[in-house]
């Protein structure tokens, strides 16, 4: 595990964007595993800025997103496909046909999860997986459990996750209770994993996840075993180390 410390959120975002940019430059047809939520927004802004300066070309890049809410229409401004278009895809020259997000409107959970696993397999796996860190240690929507889920699966969101995500919705009742998420196996099989974490509110879970025991009760802790894992965090998030 490698830790990159930045002064603040902006510095963290730039450091992470530099890592992703180097991956694209080294392998222009790379497969990026992408994340949503507040943590990576700054990273996406930095990548857009690099593209606008002519430093990056996304034309051959492929992407697979970690997760999607179940039941939200793709045009909902809270769906993760909408998020990705608003925060990255619509601002760079990536081919939308090469972007992939679980289909949250497919109510056949077994079929959709099998389809998404095949998408990842058909691409030859993920070259670089971007992650955030949930307040309870979840990665994607792999919530605390008594085992590490393997492939893509449907998950019931915990109360902690619902509370963390309700700020994005008009009211708490609007927060979906289920999601499709990439499994821990696919995350761990990525050649590189980069996680962004910001803020004092994440300091305790950072310490627990990366300096405590590896346990499915803290899903992110399994990243201690990944051969090429980089944690990019600001000083506040690292304050308990």
Helices and strands as residue ranges (DSSP letters): E 2-6, H 9-26, E 31-34, H 41-52, E 62-65, E 67-69, H 80-87, G 89-91, G 96-98, E 99-100, H 109-122, E 128-131, E 153-156, H 159-165, G 166-168, G 172-174, E 178-181, H 184-188, E 192-197, G 200-202, H 203-211, G 219-225, E 229-234
